[in-house]
Amino acid sequence: MKADTRSGTGDPMDGFDTTIHAPNRLRICALLDTAGEAEFAVVQEQLDVSASVLSKHVTVLMEAGYVEQRKAVRNTRQRVWLRLTPGGRQAYQAHLAALRAIVGP
C-alpha cells in the first residue's frame, strides 16, 4: 500500500511507500533505477531468488504502476525486460528520501 504523497506537508515521511519497502521489491527498484532496464533473468540472478518469487514481486510493482515489462525475442527465445515507470522512479526516490529521514544524516 502506497503512502499518501499528496498531503502537501513537505514531510519526507510522506514518501514512505509500503509497496516498495518490502526488501526484494526495494532491491528490484534499486536495480532498475540504476540500470534503466534489465532482463528478468538478470534481476533474478542479482537478487538470488527463484523465478516465481521474482514474478510475484514484479506483479505487485506492476499493479502499483511502478514497473513495466516488455517482451522481446533474443536468440530465438522470448525474454522479458523490466524497467521503472516514471511514476515508479518518482515513488522510489520519494521512498529513499523517507528512509533517509528516518535514519538521519
Secondary structure, DSSP 8 states (H G I E B T S, - for coil): ------S-S--GGGG--HHHHSHHHHHHHHHHHHHSSEEHHHHHHHHT--HHHHHHHHHHHHHTTSEEEEEEEETTEEEEEEEE-HHHHHHHHHHHHHHHHHH--
